[in-house]
Amino acid sequence: MAAAGDEKLYLLVACSLLLLAVGCQASPLQIGFYHDRCPQAEAIVKGVMMDAISQNPGNGAAMIRMLFHDCFVEGCDASVLLDPTPFSPTPEKLSAPNNPSLRGFELIDAIKDALEAACPGVVSCADIIAFSARDASCILSAGKVDFEVPSGRRDGTFSNASEPVNFLVPPTSNLSDLVDSFVVKGLDAEDLVILSGAHTIGRSHCSAFVPDRLNVSSDIDGGLAAFLRGQCPAEATPGGNDPTVMQDVVTPNDLDRQYYKNVLSHTVLFTSDAALLTSEETAKMVVDNANIPGWWEDRFEKAMVKMAGIEVKTGDEGQIRKNCRAINYY
């Protein structure tokens, strides 16, 4: 029979091994995943992103939105990039939440081409999206949002237009629906508030808030409402007469905490933005993000890494696509 001290030692070792095993399962991605097989991978992505954003800051906003729209559907597996084929005629990119508003597909192609020239068949399209969103965040924030993103994602082989509508709630959503959509993906109310801050950059189609935010019962600031009525047709429809406007008219090309100041002054475009003030808990978060320097940037870094880890495919799952628009069989 083992002595009591030995039993305690065995128990300690067993617990340590269990924690190690759980930790490995919970963190399948790693910093520097491509260090050995393609050490220049992340530098290549950043170089293309810097050039693209210098030409149009909207390219950075597109990549941050691309990460969200990819990860919330089939997990972070680049399923949103797949083009129609005879065997899959209606992929995610043709669904209402993505078409025609989601953009940046050509930029992903350019990054993939550069990586394939340097390291053929090594870097996944899913990791390209994650790296691009990370680099866009750093560049558009002038370095205030600067974080490492673990990599090792593999690309999915399934994409269907029916899926995004199940997971990407519309901008007319109330707070309860927004929180629920995050919880089902392992995120919480704070992640919702923090990631909503990305609405401080980029543009929105008028159809995303007309007529919902321009009706008489809306709490939107009167001056902004009048401006938007001058920019947007009353019958704006996706794919039709549907101009775009800046989401943040104060600092439209800067990833900063201005969004939260806009929420407090009722100068935000979407019902889903205004909804952050409808509970004491989330309203306090809005106030803190608006008023405490560095508070939002620090939390945005962590929330982006957390989102980029949703339902990832690693190891033998999925594939490394040669062309981000098609699975390798085609």
N, C-alpha and C positions, 0 to 999 in steps of 0.2 A: 504494500500500500504506500502511495506517495505521501510524503510529509506535507503539512499544511502550507509551508513555504513554497514547496514544489508546485502544489495545486494553484497557488496564486500566480506563480510564474507562468505555468501553462495557460492559465486563463488570460493573463496579460498578453502573451504572445498571440493567442488565438484571436483576441479582440483586435490587436494591432493588424494582423493579417486580414481580418474581416473589414476593418476600416480602409485598409489599403486597396482591397478588392473593390469595395463600393466606390472609393475615390476614383479608381481607374475607369470604372463603368460610367461614372457621372461626368468625367472630363475626357472624352475621347479625342478632343482636339488639343493641339499643342502650339505654343509659340515657336516660330522658327521651323515649322514642319518641312519646308523646302530647302533648308540650309544646305543639305548634302547634295540633293539631286538638281536643284536649280537655285543657287544662292542669290542670284540677282533678281529673282521673281518679284519680290515686293518693291524693289527699286524700279523695275520696269513699269509696274502698275502705277506707282506714284508719278513717274515721269510723264506718262500719257495723261494722267489726271490733271497734273499741273498745267500742261499745255491746253487741255480741253477747257478747264475752268478759266484760264486767262483769256480764251476766246469768248466764252459765255459762262458766267457763274451758274446759270441754270443747269448746266451739265452736272455740277456737283449736287444740286438739289435732286436731280433725276436719279442719281446713284443711291442717295440715302433713301429715297422713296422705293427704289427698286428692291433694296434689301428687305424692307418691310413687306412689300407685296409678294416677294418670294417666300420668305420665312413663314409667314402666317398661313400659307396654304398647304403645300406638301412638305413643309420644313425647308431649311436653307439648302436646297438642292438644285437651284437654277432651273426648275421646271417652268418658271415664268418666261424663260428665253426661247422655248421650243416653238418652231414654226409649224403651221399646218402641214400634214402629209395625207396621202390617200387613206392611210390606216388610222390616222388621228386628225381629222379635219377641223376640230374645234379645240385647240389648246387654250391654256389659261390666258395668254395674251389677247385673245379675242373676246374675253368676257367683259361684261359691263364695267366692273371696277377698274379694268386695265385699258380698255379700248374706247376712245383713242387717247386717253390722257397719259398713260404710262409711256415714258420715252427713255432713250439712252441705249437702245439695242445696238445701234451702230457704234457707239463708244465701246461697248463690251466687245464687239467684233474686232475693233482696232487693238484693244488690249490683248485679246486672245491671239491675234495674228503676231503681235510682237513677242508674246511668250512662246508661241509655237516655233518661231524662228530661233529663239534662244534655247529652248528646252522642249522639244517635241513630246507631246503626250504626257506631260508631267503635272501641270497646274490645272485644277478643275475650274469649271466655269462658276461653280458655287463659291469657291474661294476668291475668284476674281470679283464677284459682286461684293463680298465682305471686305476685301482690301480696298475696293473703289469707294465704298461708303465710308470706311475709316479715313481714307486719304482726303475725301471731299470734306469731311467734318473738320479735319485739321486745317486744310487750306482756307475754307470759308470762315473759320473762326480765328484766322491769323495766329494759329498755333495754340489757342487757349483750350481747345479740345484736342488732346494728343494722347492716343492710347495704342497699345498693341492688341491685335486681334488674333486669337489662336486659329490655326488652320489645319487642314487635313480632311475637309469636306469632300464628298464625292457627289457626282451629278446623278440626278434622278432620270428615270426613263418613262415616267408617266406624267401627263399634263392634260387636264380637261377643263373646259370653260365653265362647267357646272360647279367646280370646287370653290373658286374665289368668292362667289356670292354667299357661300356658307360661312366664310371666315373673315372676310373684309367688310365690316359694317359700314354703311353709308355715312356721309358727313351730316346727315339729318338725324343721327342717332342721339338718344338720351344717355345720361351717365351710366345708368344701370346696364344698358346693352353694351356700352363701350367697355366697362369693367369686365363684364362676362366674357367678351371676346378676347380679352387679355388673359383672364384666369385660365381659360381652356388651353392656352398655349404656355402655361407655367409662369406667366407674368402677373403683376399685381397693379393696384390702383396707382401706386407711386410711379411704376414703369409707364403707365398710361400718361400720367401728367408730364413726366420727364420727356418721353419720346414725342409727345404732342408739340414740344418746343421746336421741333424741326420745321413747323409751319412758319417759322420766322424767315424762311428762304423759299424761293420758287414761286411759281405761278399757279393759279387755279382757273379752270374753265368756269365760265359763268353758270353753266347748268348745275354745278355742284352746290350752289347756294341760292339760285333763282328758281322759284319765287320764295322759297322757304324763309330766307333771312331778310327779305325785303318787304314782307307783309307788315301790316299795322301792329300785330301783336309781338313782333320781334323786339328784343332789347338792344338791337344794334344802334350805335351812335347815329344820330340824324345826319350829320355831315358826311359820314362814310356812306350811309345809305343813298344819299343824294348823288354822291360821286359814282357809286356803283350803278345806279339807275341810268346814269349818263354813259356808262361803258358797256352795259349789258342789255341785250334785247329782252323784253318781257317774256318772250317765248324761247329762251335759249334751250337748245336740245343737243345732247351729245352727238357729234358727227354732223350737226347741222350748223345753223348760225350760232356759234358758240365761242366768242372771243375769250381771251385770258386776261386776268388781272393779277398784280402782285399780291401775295398773301400778307406781306408786311410792308406797308407803305412808308414806314419810318426808316428802317435799315434793310431794304429788300434783298441785298446781296451778302449780308453778314449773318453768320450763324451765331446768335447771341441771345441774351435773355429778354430782348425787346418784346418777344411774343407774349410774355406773361404780363408785361405792362399793358399791352394791347388788350389782353383778356380783361384786365381790371378796368380799362377805359371803354370797354364794349366796342372796340374797333377791330374785331376779328371776323373772318368771313363765315365760318361754319357754325351750325348749331352744336356740333360736337366740340368746338372750341369753347363756346359760351357755357356748355354743360359743366365745365370744370368748376364753375362757381356755384353749382346747385347742391353741393354737400359741404358741410363744415370741414371735413377732412381734406378734400381736394382743394377747396378754396384756400385753406391755410398753406398748402403746398404752392399754390399759384403765387401767393403773397411772398413767401420765402424766396421762391425762384426769381421773382421780380426785383426784390430789394436787397438780397445778400450777394455781394460780388463773389463769383467763383462757385457759388452753391450749385447752380444748375449745371455748369460745365462738368464738374466732378461727377455728378450723378448721371449726366448724359453719357459719359464715357462708359460707366458700368452698365447702364441699361442697353447700350448698343452691343456690348459684348454678350450680354445675356440674351438679347434678341437673336444675335447671330449664331447662337447655339441651339436654337429651337429644332428639335427632331432631325438632327443632322444624320447623314449617311456617312459611314466611315468603314475602314477595313475592306471587306469584300462586297459591301453593299454598293449598288449603283455602278458607275463607270467614270472614267475621265474622258469627257467628250473631246473629239478633235475639232468639232465645229459646235459652238455653243447653241446654234439654232436647230441641231438635229442629233438624235441619239446615234450611236456609232454604227448601227446596222444599215443606216440609209446612205 
